[in-house]
Amino acid sequence: MDNVSTNNGKIALTEGKSSATARLTKNQKSGFPALEKKGGTVVGNKGTAQGYPAGTKIPPTKVDIKRP
């Protein structure tokens, strides 16, 4: 996930792609729909956004995929 933020009190998930034709990885293809249906948990600490440490629960949330 490239960006985890809060928008109007709700968690927003954003994945950025560098081109209009950049594909999702195998894990993104399966993981993003799972996040939308079941939610998830932040894991790891490297590069995580402040306010979303490892263990933070993410409610079911649609991942917004941004392309140029």
PDB file with one MODEL, atoms N, CA, C and O in Angstrom:
MODEL        1
ATOM      1  N   MET A   1       0.846  -1.151   0.000  1.00  0.00           N
ATOM      2  CA  MET A   1       0.000   0.000   0.000  1.00  0.00           C
ATOM      3  C   MET A   1       0.905   1.232   0.000  1.00  0.00           C
ATOM      4  O   MET A   1       1.821   1.340   0.816  1.00  0.00           O
ATOM      5  N   ASP A   2       0.642   2.147  -0.911  1.00  0.00           N
ATOM      6  CA  ASP A   2       1.480   3.333  -1.005  1.00  0.00           C
ATOM      7  C   ASP A   2       1.082   4.414  -0.009  1.00  0.00           C
ATOM      8  O   ASP A   2       1.936   5.163   0.466  1.00  0.00           O
ATOM      9  N   ASN A   3      -0.198   4.503   0.308  1.00  0.00           N
ATOM     10  CA  ASN A   3      -0.629   5.574   1.197  1.00  0.00           C
ATOM     11  C   ASN A   3      -1.812   5.115   2.050  1.00  0.00           C
ATOM     12  O   ASN A   3      -2.800   4.583   1.545  1.00  0.00           O
ATOM     13  N   VAL A   4      -1.677   5.338   3.349  1.00  0.00           N
ATOM     14  CA  VAL A   4      -2.774   5.116   4.288  1.00  0.00           C
ATOM     15  C   VAL A   4      -3.020   6.458   4.948  1.00  0.00           C
ATOM     16  O   VAL A   4      -2.109   7.042   5.534  1.00  0.00           O
ATOM     17  N   SER A   5      -4.243   6.950   4.855  1.00  0.00           N
ATOM     18  CA  SER A   5      -4.546   8.261   5.413  1.00  0.00           C
ATOM     19  C   SER A   5      -5.946   8.259   6.010  1.00  0.00           C
ATOM     20  O   SER A   5      -6.663   7.261   5.949  1.00  0.00           O
ATOM     21  N   THR A   6      -6.313   9.377   6.579  1.00  0.00           N
ATOM     22  CA  THR A   6      -7.651   9.538   7.134  1.00  0.00           C
ATOM     23  C   THR A   6      -8.339  10.665   6.388  1.00  0.00           C
ATOM     24  O   THR A   6      -7.776  11.747   6.224  1.00  0.00           O
ATOM     25  N   ASN A   7      -9.560  10.407   5.936  1.00  0.00           N
ATOM     26  CA  ASN A   7     -10.334  11.390   5.192  1.00  0.00           C
ATOM     27  C   ASN A   7     -11.718  11.468   5.829  1.00  0.00           C
ATOM     28  O   ASN A   7     -12.493  10.514   5.760  1.00  0.00           O
ATOM     29  N   ASN A   8     -12.020  12.593   6.441  1.00  0.00           N
ATOM     30  CA  ASN A   8     -13.302  12.780   7.131  1.00  0.00           C
ATOM     31  C   ASN A   8     -13.538  11.707   8.182  1.00  0.00           C
ATOM     32  O   ASN A   8     -14.661  11.233   8.352  1.00  0.00           O
ATOM     33  N   GLY A   9     -12.465  11.319   8.895  1.00  0.00           N
ATOM     34  CA  GLY A   9     -12.571  10.349   9.970  1.00  0.00           C
ATOM     35  C   GLY A   9     -12.535   8.896   9.530  1.00  0.00           C
ATOM     36  O   GLY A   9     -12.566   7.996  10.369  1.00  0.00           O
ATOM     37  N   LYS A  10     -12.470   8.654   8.224  1.00  0.00           N
ATOM     38  CA  LYS A  10     -12.420   7.289   7.703  1.00  0.00           C
ATOM     39  C   LYS A  10     -11.038   7.022   7.124  1.00  0.00           C
ATOM     40  O   LYS A  10     -10.406   7.917   6.561  1.00  0.00           O
ATOM     41  N   ILE A  11     -10.575   5.781   7.266  1.00  0.00           N
ATOM     42  CA  ILE A  11      -9.283   5.403   6.688  1.00  0.00           C
ATOM     43  C   ILE A  11      -9.430   5.332   5.174  1.00  0.00           C
ATOM     44  O   ILE A  11     -10.407   4.790   4.655  1.00  0.00           O
ATOM     45  N   ALA A  12      -8.437   5.892   4.468  1.00  0.00           N
ATOM     46  CA  ALA A  12      -8.387   5.842   3.008  1.00  0.00           C
ATOM     47  C   ALA A  12      -7.119   5.102   2.599  1.00  0.00           C
ATOM     48  O   ALA A  12      -6.043   5.372   3.132  1.00  0.00           O
ATOM     49  N   LEU A  13      -7.240   4.175   1.661  1.00  0.00           N
ATOM     50  CA  LEU A  13      -6.112   3.388   1.176  1.00  0.00           C
ATOM     51  C   LEU A  13      -5.888   3.723  -0.295  1.00  0.00           C
ATOM     52  O   LEU A  13      -6.818   3.677  -1.101  1.00  0.00           O
ATOM     53  N   THR A  14      -4.633   4.065  -0.640  1.00  0.00           N
ATOM     54  CA  THR A  14      -4.320   4.452  -2.004  1.00  0.00           C
ATOM     55  C   THR A  14      -3.086   3.712  -2.505  1.00  0.00           C
ATOM     56  O   THR A  14      -2.067   3.642  -1.818  1.00  0.00           O
ATOM     57  N   GLU A  15      -3.189   3.170  -3.691  1.00  0.00           N
ATOM     58  CA  GLU A  15      -2.063   2.536  -4.380  1.00  0.00           C
ATOM     59  C   GLU A  15      -1.776   3.366  -5.622  1.00  0.00           C
ATOM     60  O   GLU A  15      -2.670   3.594  -6.437  1.00  0.00           O
ATOM     61  N   GLY A  16      -0.542   3.815  -5.770  1.00  0.00           N
ATOM     62  CA  GLY A  16      -0.154   4.612  -6.929  1.00  0.00           C
ATOM     63  C   GLY A  16       0.581   3.765  -7.950  1.00  0.00           C
ATOM     64  O   GLY A  16       1.453   2.971  -7.596  1.00  0.00           O
ATOM     65  N   LYS A  17       0.235   3.931  -9.202  1.00  0.00           N
ATOM     66  CA  LYS A  17       0.919   3.244 -10.297  1.00  0.00           C
ATOM     67  C   LYS A  17       1.599   4.289 -11.171  1.00  0.00           C
ATOM     68  O   LYS A  17       1.078   5.389 -11.359  1.00  0.00           O
ATOM     69  N   SER A  18       2.771   3.935 -11.707  1.00  0.00           N
ATOM     70  CA  SER A  18       3.592   4.896 -12.438  1.00  0.00           C
ATOM     71  C   SER A  18       3.167   5.098 -13.883  1.00  0.00           C
ATOM     72  O   SER A  18       3.629   6.030 -14.542  1.00  0.00           O
ATOM     73  N   SER A  19       2.296   4.239 -14.377  1.00  0.00           N
ATOM     74  CA  SER A  19       1.817   4.412 -15.744  1.00  0.00           C
ATOM     75  C   SER A  19       0.367   3.934 -15.833  1.00  0.00           C
ATOM     76  O   SER A  19      -0.147   3.258 -14.943  1.00  0.00           O
ATOM     77  N   ALA A  20      -0.257   4.306 -16.923  1.00  0.00           N
ATOM     78  CA  ALA A  20      -1.657   3.933 -17.130  1.00  0.00           C
ATOM     79  C   ALA A  20      -1.815   2.434 -17.335  1.00  0.00           C
ATOM     80  O   ALA A  20      -2.907   1.894 -17.158  1.00  0.00           O
ATOM     81  N   THR A  21      -0.718   1.752 -17.711  1.00  0.00           N
ATOM     82  CA  THR A  21      -0.804   0.322 -17.996  1.00  0.00           C
ATOM     83  C   THR A  21      -0.117  -0.541 -16.936  1.00  0.00           C
ATOM     84  O   THR A  21      -0.066  -1.761 -17.089  1.00  0.00           O
ATOM     85  N   ALA A  22       0.407   0.055 -15.875  1.00  0.00           N
ATOM     86  CA  ALA A  22       1.081  -0.716 -14.823  1.00  0.00           C
ATOM     87  C   ALA A  22       0.089  -1.686 -14.184  1.00  0.00           C
ATOM     88  O   ALA A  22      -1.024  -1.308 -13.818  1.00  0.00           O
ATOM     89  N   ARG A  23       0.514  -2.943 -14.059  1.00  0.00           N
ATOM     90  CA  ARG A  23      -0.363  -3.980 -13.524  1.00  0.00           C
ATOM     91  C   ARG A  23      -0.238  -4.076 -12.015  1.00  0.00           C
ATOM     92  O   ARG A  23       0.750  -3.647 -11.419  1.00  0.00           O
ATOM     93  N   LEU A  24      -1.265  -4.649 -11.418  1.00  0.00           N
ATOM     94  CA  LEU A  24      -1.195  -4.983  -9.999  1.00  0.00           C
ATOM     95  C   LEU A  24      -0.368  -6.246  -9.853  1.00  0.00           C
ATOM     96  O   LEU A  24      -0.363  -7.096 -10.744  1.00  0.00           O
ATOM     97  N   THR A  25       0.336  -6.374  -8.726  1.00  0.00           N
ATOM     98  CA  THR A  25       1.071  -7.597  -8.460  1.00  0.00           C
ATOM     99  C   THR A  25       0.082  -8.710  -8.119  1.00  0.00           C
ATOM    100  O   THR A  25      -1.100  -8.454  -7.892  1.00  0.00           O
ATOM    101  N   LYS A  26       0.577  -9.941  -8.086  1.00  0.00           N
ATOM    102  CA  LYS A  26      -0.251 -11.082  -7.713  1.00  0.00           C
ATOM    103  C   LYS A  26      -0.877 -10.866  -6.333  1.00  0.00           C
ATOM    104  O   LYS A  26      -2.065 -11.123  -6.136  1.00  0.00           O
ATOM    105  N   ASN A  27      -0.068 -10.391  -5.380  1.00  0.00           N
ATOM    106  CA  ASN A  27      -0.575 -10.168  -4.020  1.00  0.00           C
ATOM    107  C   ASN A  27      -1.582  -9.022  -3.973  1.00  0.00           C
ATOM    108  O   ASN A  27      -2.545  -9.081  -3.209  1.00  0.00           O
ATOM    109  N   GLN A  28      -1.375  -7.987  -4.773  1.00  0.00           N
ATOM    110  CA  GLN A  28      -2.339  -6.887  -4.814  1.00  0.00           C
ATOM    111  C   GLN A  28      -3.663  -7.347  -5.403  1.00  0.00           C
ATOM    112  O   GLN A  28      -4.728  -6.957  -4.926  1.00  0.00           O
ATOM    113  N   LYS A  29      -3.598  -8.176  -6.439  1.00  0.00           N
ATOM    114  CA  LYS A  29      -4.825  -8.679  -7.077  1.00  0.00           C
ATOM    115  C   LYS A  29      -5.704  -9.444  -6.103  1.00  0.00           C
ATOM    116  O   LYS A  29      -6.930  -9.357  -6.168  1.00  0.00           O
ATOM    117  N   SER A  30      -5.086 -10.188  -5.205  1.00  0.00           N
ATOM    118  CA  SER A  30      -5.876 -10.955  -4.232  1.00  0.00           C
ATOM    119  C   SER A  30      -6.109 -10.162  -2.943  1.00  0.00           C
ATOM    120  O   SER A  30      -7.155 -10.304  -2.310  1.00  0.00           O
ATOM    121  N   GLY A  31      -5.150  -9.337  -2.558  1.00  0.00           N
ATOM    122  CA  GLY A  31      -5.232  -8.624  -1.285  1.00  0.00           C
ATOM    123  C   GLY A  31      -6.196  -7.455  -1.273  1.00  0.00           C
ATOM    124  O   GLY A  31      -6.900  -7.243  -0.286  1.00  0.00           O
ATOM    125  N   PHE A  32      -6.240  -6.692  -2.357  1.00  0.00           N
ATOM    126  CA  PHE A  32      -7.110  -5.516  -2.371  1.00  0.00           C
ATOM    127  C   PHE A  32      -8.585  -5.882  -2.236  1.00  0.00           C
ATOM    128  O   PHE A  32      -9.289  -5.236  -1.460  1.00  0.00           O
ATOM    129  N   PRO A  33      -9.090  -6.897  -2.960  1.00  0.00           N
ATOM    130  CA  PRO A  33     -10.483  -7.293  -2.751  1.00  0.00           C
ATOM    131  C   PRO A  33     -10.727  -7.810  -1.326  1.00  0.00           C
ATOM    132  O   PRO A  33     -11.797  -7.591  -0.758  1.00  0.00           O
ATOM    133  N   ALA A  34      -9.725  -8.498  -0.751  1.00  0.00           N
ATOM    134  CA  ALA A  34      -9.878  -8.992   0.619  1.00  0.00           C
ATOM    135  C   ALA A  34      -9.968  -7.838   1.600  1.00  0.00           C
ATOM    136  O   ALA A  34     -10.759  -7.892   2.541  1.00  0.00           O
ATOM    137  N   LEU A  35      -9.164  -6.783   1.397  1.00  0.00           N
ATOM    138  CA  LEU A  35      -9.250  -5.596   2.256  1.00  0.00           C
ATOM    139  C   LEU A  35     -10.632  -4.955   2.166  1.00  0.00           C
ATOM    140  O   LEU A  35     -11.177  -4.491   3.167  1.00  0.00           O
ATOM    141  N   GLU A  36     -11.192  -4.935   0.957  1.00  0.00           N
ATOM    142  CA  GLU A  36     -12.510  -4.329   0.770  1.00  0.00           C
ATOM    143  C   GLU A  36     -13.602  -5.133   1.483  1.00  0.00           C
ATOM    144  O   GLU A  36     -14.552  -4.558   2.013  1.00  0.00           O
ATOM    145  N   LYS A  37     -13.464  -6.453   1.494  1.00  0.00           N
ATOM    146  CA  LYS A  37     -14.487  -7.301   2.113  1.00  0.00           C
ATOM    147  C   LYS A  37     -14.293  -7.500   3.608  1.00  0.00           C
ATOM    148  O   LYS A  37     -15.255  -7.449   4.375  1.00  0.00           O
ATOM    149  N   LYS A  38     -13.033  -7.729   4.030  1.00  0.00           N
ATOM    150  CA  LYS A  38     -12.779  -8.149   5.410  1.00  0.00           C
ATOM    151  C   LYS A  38     -11.977  -7.158   6.245  1.00  0.00           C
ATOM    152  O   LYS A  38     -11.951  -7.268   7.471  1.00  0.00           O
ATOM    153  N   GLY A  39     -11.317  -6.181   5.596  1.00  0.00           N
ATOM    154  CA  GLY A  39     -10.412  -5.304   6.337  1.00  0.00           C
ATOM    155  C   GLY A  39      -9.082  -5.999   6.536  1.00  0.00           C
ATOM    156  O   GLY A  39      -8.815  -7.028   5.915  1.00  0.00           O
ATOM    157  N   GLY A  40      -8.245  -5.442   7.399  1.00  0.00           N
ATOM    158  CA  GLY A  40      -6.935  -6.035   7.612  1.00  0.00           C
ATOM    159  C   GLY A  40      -6.232  -5.422   8.811  1.00  0.00           C
ATOM    160  O   GLY A  40      -6.839  -4.699   9.601  1.00  0.00           O
ATOM    161  N   THR A  41      -4.962  -5.716   8.933  1.00  0.00           N
ATOM    162  CA  THR A  41      -4.145  -5.237  10.033  1.00  0.00           C
ATOM    163  C   THR A  41      -2.818  -4.749   9.477  1.00  0.00           C
ATOM    164  O   THR A  41      -2.207  -5.431   8.654  1.00  0.00           O
ATOM    165  N   VAL A  42      -2.361  -3.579   9.915  1.00  0.00           N
ATOM    166  CA  VAL A  42      -1.061  -3.054   9.504  1.00  0.00           C
ATOM    167  C   VAL A  42       0.014  -3.963  10.090  1.00  0.00           C
ATOM    168  O   VAL A  42      -0.016  -4.284  11.278  1.00  0.00           O
ATOM    169  N   VAL A  43       0.961  -4.374   9.253  1.00  0.00           N
ATOM    170  CA  VAL A  43       2.085  -5.195   9.708  1.00  0.00           C
ATOM    171  C   VAL A  43       3.388  -4.499   9.347  1.00  0.00           C
ATOM    172  O   VAL A  43       3.442  -3.716   8.398  1.00  0.00           O
ATOM    173  N   GLY A  44       4.436  -4.790  10.107  1.00  0.00           N
ATOM    174  CA  GLY A  44       5.738  -4.186   9.851  1.00  0.00           C
ATOM    175  C   GLY A  44       5.798  -2.748  10.339  1.00  0.00           C
ATOM    176  O   GLY A  44       4.768  -2.130  10.609  1.00  0.00           O
ATOM    177  N   ASN A  45       7.001  -2.226  10.448  1.00  0.00           N
ATOM    178  CA  ASN A  45       7.172  -0.855  10.928  1.00  0.00           C
ATOM    179  C   ASN A  45       7.931   0.031   9.959  1.00  0.00           C
ATOM    180  O   ASN A  45       7.847   1.255  10.064  1.00  0.00           O
ATOM    181  N   LYS A  46       8.669  -0.543   9.023  1.00  0.00           N
ATOM    182  CA  LYS A  46       9.474   0.253   8.112  1.00  0.00           C
ATOM    183  C   LYS A  46       8.583   0.986   7.118  1.00  0.00           C
ATOM    184  O   LYS A  46       7.799   0.367   6.399  1.00  0.00           O
ATOM    185  N   GLY A  47       8.709   2.301   7.084  1.00  0.00           N
ATOM    186  CA  GLY A  47       7.978   3.096   6.116  1.00  0.00           C
ATOM    187  C   GLY A  47       6.504   3.274   6.412  1.00  0.00           C
ATOM    188  O   GLY A  47       5.783   3.818   5.576  1.00  0.00           O
ATOM    189  N   THR A  48       6.026   2.838   7.570  1.00  0.00           N
ATOM    190  CA  THR A  48       4.610   3.008   7.874  1.00  0.00           C
ATOM    191  C   THR A  48       4.324   4.460   8.213  1.00  0.00           C
ATOM    192  O   THR A  48       5.157   5.164   8.784  1.00  0.00           O
ATOM    193  N   ALA A  49       3.150   4.881   7.855  1.00  0.00           N
ATOM    194  CA  ALA A  49       2.740   6.259   8.115  1.00  0.00           C
ATOM    195  C   ALA A  49       2.557   6.488   9.605  1.00  0.00           C
ATOM    196  O   ALA A  49       2.105   5.609  10.339  1.00  0.00           O
ATOM    197  N   GLN A  50       2.914   7.678  10.027  1.00  0.00           N
ATOM    198  CA  GLN A  50       2.715   8.027  11.427  1.00  0.00           C
ATOM    199  C   GLN A  50       1.224   7.931  11.743  1.00  0.00           C
ATOM    200  O   GLN A  50       0.389   8.414  10.977  1.00  0.00           O
ATOM    201  N   GLY A  51       0.900   7.315  12.857  1.00  0.00           N
ATOM    202  CA  GLY A  51      -0.498   7.153  13.236  1.00  0.00           C
ATOM    203  C   GLY A  51      -1.077   5.808  12.848  1.00  0.00           C
ATOM    204  O   GLY A  51      -2.204   5.484  13.221  1.00  0.00           O
ATOM    205  N   TYR A  52      -0.307   5.011  12.093  1.00  0.00           N
ATOM    206  CA  TYR A  52      -0.768   3.690  11.675  1.00  0.00           C
ATOM    207  C   TYR A  52       0.326   2.661  11.968  1.00  0.00           C
ATOM    208  O   TYR A  52       0.856   2.047  11.042  1.00  0.00           O
ATOM    209  N   PRO A  53       0.664   2.467  13.235  1.00  0.00           N
ATOM    210  CA  PRO A  53       1.727   1.512  13.586  1.00  0.00           C
ATOM    211  C   PRO A  53       1.268   0.069  13.376  1.00  0.00           C
ATOM    212  O   PRO A  53       0.081  -0.207  13.207  1.00  0.00           O
ATOM    213  N   ALA A  54       2.240  -0.838  13.392  1.00  0.00           N
ATOM    214  CA  ALA A  54       1.928  -2.263  13.265  1.00  0.00           C
ATOM    215  C   ALA A  54       0.860  -2.642  14.285  1.00  0.00           C
ATOM    216  O   ALA A  54       0.915  -2.223  15.441  1.00  0.00           O
ATOM    217  N   GLY A  55      -0.097  -3.428  13.850  1.00  0.00           N
ATOM    218  CA  GLY A  55      -1.185  -3.855  14.720  1.00  0.00           C
ATOM    219  C   GLY A  55      -2.456  -3.039  14.558  1.00  0.00           C
ATOM    220  O   GLY A  55      -3.512  -3.443  15.045  1.00  0.00           O
ATOM    221  N   THR A  56      -2.375  -1.884  13.876  1.00  0.00           N
ATOM    222  CA  THR A  56      -3.564  -1.059  13.652  1.00  0.00           C
ATOM    223  C   THR A  56      -4.560  -1.827  12.787  1.00  0.00           C
ATOM    224  O   THR A  56      -4.201  -2.335  11.725  1.00  0.00           O
ATOM    225  N   LYS A  57      -5.797  -1.910  13.237  1.00  0.00           N
ATOM    226  CA  LYS A  57      -6.854  -2.598  12.494  1.00  0.00           C
ATOM    227  C   LYS A  57      -7.423  -1.660  11.430  1.00  0.00           C
ATOM    228  O   LYS A  57      -7.722  -0.498  11.703  1.00  0.00           O
ATOM    229  N   ILE A  58      -7.565  -2.185  10.219  1.00  0.00           N
ATOM    230  CA  ILE A  58      -8.154  -1.444   9.100  1.00  0.00           C
ATOM    231  C   ILE A  58      -9.532  -2.057   8.837  1.00  0.00           C
ATOM    232  O   ILE A  58      -9.631  -3.252   8.558  1.00  0.00           O
ATOM    233  N   PRO A  59     -10.593  -1.253   8.923  1.00  0.00           N
ATOM    234  CA  PRO A  59     -11.920  -1.810   8.638  1.00  0.00           C
ATOM    235  C   PRO A  59     -12.045  -2.112   7.140  1.00  0.00           C
ATOM    236  O   PRO A  59     -11.203  -1.673   6.358  1.00  0.00           O
ATOM    237  N   PRO A  60     -13.069  -2.844   6.733  1.00  0.00           N
ATOM    238  CA  PRO A  60     -13.244  -3.078   5.288  1.00  0.00           C
ATOM    239  C   PRO A  60     -13.206  -1.746   4.540  1.00  0.00           C
ATOM    240  O   PRO A  60     -14.004  -0.847   4.807  1.00  0.00           O
ATOM    241  N   THR A  61     -12.274  -1.635   3.610  1.00  0.00           N
ATOM    242  CA  THR A  61     -12.021  -0.373   2.912  1.00  0.00           C
ATOM    243  C   THR A  61     -11.619  -0.654   1.482  1.00  0.00           C
ATOM    244  O   THR A  61     -10.769  -1.509   1.233  1.00  0.00           O
ATOM    245  N   LYS A  62     -12.219   0.058   0.534  1.00  0.00           N
ATOM    246  CA  LYS A  62     -11.853  -0.060  -0.887  1.00  0.00           C
ATOM    247  C   LYS A  62     -10.504   0.620  -1.108  1.00  0.00           C
ATOM    248  O   LYS A  62     -10.261   1.708  -0.585  1.00  0.00           O
ATOM    249  N   VAL A  63      -9.634  -0.016  -1.876  1.00  0.00           N
ATOM    250  CA  VAL A  63      -8.338   0.555  -2.238  1.00  0.00           C
ATOM    251  C   VAL A  63      -8.508   1.376  -3.500  1.00  0.00           C
ATOM    252  O   VAL A  63      -8.973   0.868  -4.521  1.00  0.00           O
ATOM    253  N   ASP A  64      -8.132   2.651  -3.434  1.00  0.00           N
ATOM    254  CA  ASP A  64      -8.200   3.552  -4.583  1.00  0.00           C
ATOM    255  C   ASP A  64      -6.886   3.429  -5.346  1.00  0.00           C
ATOM    256  O   ASP A  64      -5.820   3.709  -4.799  1.00  0.00           O
ATOM    257  N   ILE A  65      -6.960   3.015  -6.597  1.00  0.00           N
ATOM    258  CA  ILE A  65      -5.760   2.862  -7.427  1.00  0.00           C
ATOM    259  C   ILE A  65      -5.639   4.089  -8.315  1.00  0.00           C
ATOM    260  O   ILE A  65      -6.505   4.356  -9.148  1.00  0.00           O
ATOM    261  N   LYS A  66      -4.552   4.833  -8.127  1.00  0.00           N
ATOM    262  CA  LYS A  66      -4.311   6.074  -8.879  1.00  0.00           C
ATOM    263  C   LYS A  66      -3.316   5.806  -9.999  1.00  0.00           C
ATOM    264  O   LYS A  66      -2.253   5.229  -9.773  1.00  0.00           O
ATOM    265  N   ARG A  67      -3.665   6.220 -11.184  1.00  0.00           N
ATOM    266  CA  ARG A  67      -2.793   6.097 -12.352  1.00  0.00           C
ATOM    267  C   ARG A  67      -2.727   7.454 -13.045  1.00  0.00           C
ATOM    268  O   ARG A  67      -3.669   8.244 -12.978  1.00  0.00           O
ATOM    269  N   PRO A  68      -1.575   7.719 -13.727  1.00  0.00           N
ATOM    270  CA  PRO A  68      -1.466   9.015 -14.416  1.00  0.00           C
ATOM    271  C   PRO A  68      -2.430   9.117 -15.586  1.00  0.00           C
ATOM    272  O   PRO A  68      -2.465  10.140 -16.270  1.00  0.00           O
TER     273      PRO A  68
ENDMDL
END
